[in-house]
Amino acid sequence: MKKKEQKTVDNLVKENNEESKVENLDNNVGIKDYKFVIILLVVIAVFAFSMPLIFKGIKKLEESNFIDNLFSKNNSVPVDNVENKTPGKAEIVNADKSGANAPVLKDGMIPVRYNYIEKKWVKANADNPDTNSWYNYAKKEWANAILVRENGTKTREFYENAKPDTMINDEDILAFYVWIPRYKYSIVSSTGLQQIDISFEEKTATKTTGPNYITHPAFTFDGNELAGIWVGKFEVTGDFNNLTILPNRNAVVNQSISNMFNAIKGFYGSYYGLNSETTNLRLIKNSEWGAIVYLTNSKYGICRNKECSEMSTYNFDYSSDAGVNSSTTGNVTGVYAMNGSAMEYVMGNNNSVVGESGFDSVWMSENRKYYDNYTNGSEIEYTRGISGDATVEFGPFNNGQSSWNNSFSKFVTNDNPWFFRDINNSIYSFSSYTGGPHYQVGFRLSLS
């Protein structure tokens, strides 16, 4: 009897032990499952947190690849083997190896590049790194900068301090400018439309006057040598009391040259941001117009492998496929409305004759730095042209037309002492007028 009872007790203990093992086993499995869930949740959280950063990185890579593909048609454009590094910033290599001088930003100017994915202008990195670069003249990408409202949807201070790639709200932009770097050029006279040989040079370089290369005269202003000039990306737009330089707008027309010149001063001050003490803003000179034209007709503009493409007339939808064909680069980074839109007064004059400009002889005498002066002569005496001004070097001429796309070509005279450009939808054309108002004549700005 005792043995039986003992056996029963032993069996109960054994059963209890087995149940305890099973229970412990179940408990252990539950803990492991719980740890797995925690780990899984942590991984999901980390992934969710990282997704915006990953997506942003993908977007940047996507845009960079898009830009590379967009400009791949220019891969055969020769690139000058020049290392263009900014002193003190050796860690960043300039994306542009053309040798072009870095743009000189003035007070109030924001460097911008075009985001081809978002189709918006964004703040550019002024150091011009290789990824999403600000400019690359070797790839026909010219540097752009803007003026913004002091207080708009964002403040000017916000954009000045913003990181690169910050989106610029369109309604905050007042004016666009494009950088034309200093260069010397070589052109074969009297051969018609051709690719012009351009070589960028530093402002400290010894100026050349030929016979092979000529330092372009637009880069000397008031006795000072310039690294480059900024020019209006578009004609002056808006109205005479609220000037802008914006796309898809009508040009301001029907004003005398003196009214145009004086109105430009409105771009100084807190509303626009330019500082008159550090910036010289002016109505574009005839030679400065020529500086744009020569760069346009080079490997850095609309020419490649000695062949120059045809520029279309200005299209208000400037960033569309049709619109970019009217820019000086064949892409959105160039200068617009130089062939089409309004004709434009430029500061080029026949022998300091006032005409109907609104200036007087005293002003003409004291402000020679603001206009190119030509010797007196007839409207077909093309030898009076200045090297680099896109007149005399664009011959031969026949019946008032240049061999460069049969462009209208008439020189300034005593009766019509002021130049205007873009006559018959041609960047190469020029003619003359009194300097008074004309309903088809607008103007463009430059600054240094």
C-alpha positions in Angstrom: 0.0 0.0 0.0 2.8 2.4 0.9 4.6 1.6 -2.3 1.5 2.3 -4.3 0.9 5.6 -2.6 4.6 6.5 -3.0 4.3 5.7 -6.7 1.2 7.9 -7.0 3.0 10.7 -5.3 6.0 10.3 -7.5 3.8 10.3 -10.6 2.1 13.5 -9.4 5.4 15.2 -8.8 6.6 14.1 -12.2 3.4 15.4 -13.8 3.7 18.7 -12.0 7.3 19.0 -13.1 6.4 18.3 -16.7 3.6 20.9 -16.6 6.0 23.4 -15.1 8.5 22.8 -17.9 5.7 23.3 -20.5 4.6 26.4 -18.7 8.1 27.8 -18.6 8.6 26.9 -22.2 5.4 28.8 -23.1 6.6 31.8 -21.1 9.9 31.8 -22.9 8.3 31.7 -26.3 6.1 34.6 -25.4 9.0 36.7 -24.4 10.9 36.0 -27.6 7.8 36.9 -29.7 7.5 40.2 -27.7 11.1 41.1 -28.4 10.7 40.4 -32.1 7.7 42.7 -32.3 9.7 45.4 -30.5 12.6 45.0 -33.0 10.2 45.0 -35.9 8.5 48.2 -34.7 11.9 49.9 -34.3 12.9 48.9 -37.8 9.6 50.2 -39.2 10.0 53.5 -37.3 13.6 54.0 -38.5 12.6 53.2 -42.1 9.6 55.7 -41.9 11.9 58.4 -40.5 14.5 57.8 -43.2 12.1 57.7 -46.1 11.9 61.5 -46.6 15.7 61.8 -46.6 16.0 58.8 -49.0 13.3 60.3 -51.2 15.1 63.7 -51.2 18.3 62.0 -52.1 16.6 60.1 -55.0 15.0 63.4 -56.2 18.4 65.1 -56.2 20.0 62.2 -58.1 17.1 62.1 -60.5 17.4 65.8 -61.2 21.2 65.6 -61.6 20.7 62.7 -64.1 18.0 64.6 -65.9 20.3 67.6 -66.3 23.1 65.4 -67.5 20.8 63.9 -70.1 19.4 67.3 -71.1 22.8 68.7 -71.9 24.3 65.5 -73.3 23.8 66.9 -76.8 26.6 69.3 -76.0 29.1 66.6 -75.0 31.2 67.2 -78.1 31.7 70.9 -77.2 35.4 71.3 -76.5 36.2 72.1 -72.9 39.2 74.2 -71.9 41.4 72.3 -69.5 41.3 74.9 -66.7 41.0 74.2 -63.0 38.7 77.0 -61.7 38.9 76.8 -57.9 37.9 79.3 -55.4 40.7 80.3 -52.9 40.1 79.0 -49.4 37.5 76.4 -50.6 39.7 73.7 -52.1 37.2 71.1 -50.9 34.7 72.2 -53.5 35.7 71.9 -57.1 34.1 74.3 -59.5 31.8 72.4 -61.9 32.7 74.7 -64.8 36.1 74.0 -66.5 35.6 76.6 -69.3 37.8 79.1 -67.6 34.9 81.6 -67.2 35.2 84.1 -64.3 32.9 83.3 -61.4 29.9 85.6 -61.3 30.2 88.7 -59.1 27.0 88.9 -57.1 25.9 92.4 -56.1 24.0 93.4 -52.9 20.4 92.0 -53.2 21.2 89.4 -55.9 20.3 85.8 -55.2 22.0 83.1 -57.3 19.5 80.7 -58.9 19.4 77.6 -61.1 16.5 76.0 -62.8 15.1 72.8 -61.3 14.0 70.9 -64.4 12.1 68.3 -62.4 9.9 70.8 -60.5 10.1 73.4 -63.3 10.9 76.0 -60.7 13.9 78.3 -60.0 15.7 77.4 -56.8 18.6 79.0 -54.9 21.9 77.9 -56.3 25.1 77.1 -54.5 27.4 80.0 -55.2 30.4 77.7 -54.8 29.2 75.9 -57.9 29.8 72.3 -57.0 29.6 69.5 -59.6 26.1 68.3 -58.5 23.3 70.6 -59.4 25.7 73.3 -60.4 24.9 77.0 -60.6 26.5 77.4 -64.0 28.7 75.5 -66.5 29.6 77.5 -69.6 31.4 74.5 -71.0 27.9 72.9 -71.2 26.1 76.1 -72.4 24.6 76.6 -68.9 25.0 80.4 -68.1 24.8 81.8 -64.6 21.5 83.4 -63.5 20.6 85.6 -60.6 17.5 87.3 -59.4 16.2 90.3 -57.4 13.4 89.5 -55.0 10.9 91.6 -53.1 12.1 92.8 -49.7 8.8 91.4 -48.2 6.8 89.0 -50.3 5.6 85.4 -49.5 9.2 85.2 -48.1 11.5 88.0 -47.2 14.7 88.8 -49.1 16.6 88.0 -45.9 15.0 84.5 -45.9 16.3 83.8 -49.5 19.7 85.3 -48.8 20.2 83.0 -45.8 18.4 79.9 -47.3 20.2 76.7 -48.1 20.9 75.8 -51.7 17.9 74.1 -53.5 15.4 76.2 -51.6 12.5 76.9 -53.9 11.9 80.5 -55.0 8.3 81.5 -55.1 7.5 83.1 -58.5 5.5 86.0 -57.0 8.6 87.1 -55.1 10.8 87.5 -58.1 11.2 91.1 -59.5 14.1 90.7 -62.0 16.3 88.1 -63.8 19.9 88.7 -64.8 22.4 86.6 -66.7 26.2 86.7 -66.3 28.4 87.3 -69.3 32.0 86.4 -68.3 34.9 88.5 -69.6 36.4 87.1 -72.8 38.5 87.7 -75.9 37.3 86.8 -79.3 38.5 86.0 -82.8 36.2 86.5 -85.9 36.8 86.2 -89.6 35.4 89.4 -91.2 33.1 89.3 -94.2 32.2 85.7 -94.3 28.6 85.7 -93.0 27.1 83.7 -90.2 29.8 81.8 -88.3 31.0 80.4 -85.0 33.0 83.0 -83.2 36.1 81.8 -81.3 35.8 82.8 -77.7 38.4 82.4 -74.9 37.6 83.5 -71.4 40.1 85.6 -69.6 40.7 87.0 -66.1 40.2 90.7 -65.6 43.9 91.1 -64.7 44.9 89.6 -68.1 46.7 91.9 -70.5 44.2 93.2 -73.0 44.6 92.2 -76.6 43.6 94.3 -79.6 44.4 91.9 -82.4 45.3 90.7 -84.9 44.2 87.3 -83.8 42.2 88.0 -80.6 40.5 91.1 -79.3 39.5 91.6 -75.6 35.9 92.5 -75.8 35.4 96.2 -75.0 32.2 95.6 -73.0 34.4 94.5 -70.1 36.0 97.8 -69.6 33.7 100.4 -68.0 34.7 103.9 -66.9 38.3 102.9 -67.0 37.8 99.8 -64.8 38.4 96.2 -66.0 35.5 93.9 -65.3 35.4 90.1 -64.6 32.1 90.2 -66.5 28.7 92.0 -66.7 25.2 91.1 -65.7 22.5 91.7 -68.4 18.7 91.6 -68.2 17.6 88.1 -69.0 14.5 89.7 -70.6 13.6 93.2 -71.7 12.3 95.6 -69.0 8.7 94.6 -68.3 5.8 95.8 -66.1 4.9 99.5 -66.2 7.0 102.6 -65.9 6.2 103.0 -62.2 6.7 99.4 -61.4 9.5 98.0 -63.5 10.4 94.3 -63.6 12.5 92.0 -65.7 10.3 88.9 -66.0 9.3 86.3 -68.6 5.9 86.0 -70.3 5.3 89.8 -69.9 5.1 92.6 -72.4 8.1 95.0 -72.7 7.9 98.6 -71.6 7.9 100.7 -74.8 7.2 104.2 -76.1 9.6 106.1 -73.9 12.5 108.4 -74.7 16.0 107.2 -74.0 16.5 109.6 -71.1 13.2 108.4 -69.5 14.4 104.8 -69.8 17.9 105.7 -68.4 16.4 107.6 -65.5 13.8 105.0 -64.7 16.5 102.4 -64.2 17.5 104.2 -60.9 14.3 102.8 -59.5 16.0 99.4 -59.2 18.2 100.9 -56.4 16.8 100.8 -52.9 15.1 98.5 -50.5 12.3 97.4 -52.7 14.5 95.8 -55.4 17.7 95.4 -53.3 20.5 96.9 -55.4 22.9 99.3 -53.8 23.9 102.4 -55.8 27.2 102.6 -53.9 28.4 99.1 -54.9 26.5 98.6 -58.3 26.5 100.5 -61.5 23.2 99.9 -63.2 22.6 101.3 -66.7 20.7 101.1 -70.0 22.6 98.5 -72.0 25.4 99.9 -74.3 25.7 98.9 -78.0 28.9 97.1 -77.2 27.3 95.2 -74.3 24.6 94.0 -76.7 27.4 92.9 -78.9 29.1 91.0 -76.0 25.9 88.9 -75.7 25.7 88.3 -79.4 29.4 87.1 -79.7 29.1 84.7 -76.8 25.8 83.4 -78.3 27.6 82.7 -81.6 30.2 80.6 -79.9 30.6 77.0 -78.7 29.2 78.3 -75.4 26.0 79.4 -77.1 24.1 78.2 -80.1 27.1 76.9 -82.1 28.7 73.5 -82.0 31.3 71.9 -84.3 31.5 75.1 -86.3 27.7 75.0 -87.0 25.3 77.6 -85.5 21.7 76.7 -85.0 18.8 79.1 -85.9 17.3 81.1 -83.1 13.5 81.2 -83.1 11.6 84.4 -82.3 10.8 85.1 -78.6 8.1 82.8 -77.2 6.3 84.0 -74.1 6.3 80.4 -72.8 10.0 80.7 -72.3 10.7 77.3 -70.6 8.8 75.2 -73.1 10.5 73.3 -75.9 9.7 76.0 -78.3 10.5 78.8 -75.9 14.1 77.7 -75.1 14.9 77.8 -78.9 14.6 81.6 -78.6 17.3 81.9 -75.9 21.0 82.5 -76.5 21.9 79.0 -75.4 19.1 76.9 -76.7 18.1 76.2 -73.1 16.5 78.0 -70.2 19.7 79.5 -68.8 20.3 82.0 -71.7 19.2 85.5 -72.5 15.8 86.0 -74.2 13.9 88.4 -76.4 17.0 89.4 -78.4 15.2 88.2 -81.6 11.6 89.0 -81.5 9.4 90.9 -79.0 10.1 94.6 -79.0 12.9 96.4 -80.7 15.4 97.8 -78.1 17.2 101.1 -77.7 20.9 100.7 -76.8 23.4 103.3 -75.7 25.2 103.9 -79.0 25.2 107.4 -80.5 26.4 109.4 -83.5 29.0 111.9 -82.5 27.3 112.9 -79.2 24.2 114.3 -81.0 21.3 114.7 -78.6 18.4 114.2 -81.0 15.1 113.7 -79.3 16.6 111.6 -76.5 15.7 114.1 -73.7 19.4 114.5 -72.7 21.3 117.7 -73.3 24.8 118.5 -74.5 26.1 118.8 -71.0 24.8 115.4 -70.0 26.3 113.9 -73.2 29.7 115.5 -72.4 29.8 114.4 -68.7 28.5 110.9 -69.2 30.5 109.4 -72.0 31.0 106.2 -70.0 27.3 105.3 -70.5 27.3 105.2 -74.3 29.4 104.2 -77.2 30.3 107.2 -79.4 30.6 106.8 -83.2 32.1 109.2 -85.7 29.7 111.1 -87.9 28.7 109.5 -91.3 25.9 108.1 -93.4 23.7 105.1 -92.6 25.7 102.8 -94.8 29.2 103.7 -93.6 29.7 100.5 -91.7 33.4 101.0 -91.2 32.5 103.3 -88.4 31.6 100.3 -86.3 33.5 99.4 -83.1 35.1 96.0 -82.7 32.8 93.8 -80.7 29.6 95.8 -81.2 28.0 93.4 -83.7 28.0 95.9 -86.6 31.0 96.2 -88.8 32.2 92.7 -88.2 28.9 91.2 -89.4 29.4 92.1 -93.1 29.5 92.1 -96.0 26.5 94.4 -96.4 24.3 94.8 -99.4 21.3 97.2 -99.7 21.2 97.7 -96.0 21.3 94.1 -95.1 24.1 92.0 -93.4 25.2 88.7 -94.7 24.4 87.3 -91.2 20.9 86.1 -91.8 20.1 89.0 -94.1 19.7 91.2 -91.0 18.5 94.8 -91.3 21.6 97.0 -91.0 21.6 100.9 -90.9 24.0 103.1 -89.0 23.4 106.1 -86.8 23.3 109.5 -88.4 22.8 113.2 -87.4 19.1 112.8 -88.1 18.8 109.5 -86.3 21.6 109.5 -83.8 20.7 106.6 -81.5 21.1 102.8 -82.2 18.3 100.3 -81.6 18.6 96.5 -82.1 16.4 93.5 -83.1 14.8 95.1 -86.1 13.5 92.2 -88.2 13.5 89.5 -85.5 17.2 89.1 -85.7 19.8 89.3 -82.9 22.3 90.6 -85.5 20.3 93.5 -86.8 20.7 97.2 -86.1 19.2 100.5 -87.1 18.8 104.1 -85.9 16.2 106.5 -84.5 15.9 109.9 -83.0 16.1 108.8 -79.3 12.5 109.8 -78.8 9.5 107.5 -77.9 8.4 104.8 -80.3 5.6 102.4 -79.6 7.7 99.4 -80.8 10.9 100.2 -79.0 11.8 99.0 -75.4 15.0 98.6 -73.5 17.3 96.2 -71.5 19.5 96.7 -68.5 23.1 95.8 -67.7 25.1 96.2 -64.5 28.5 95.7 -63.0 
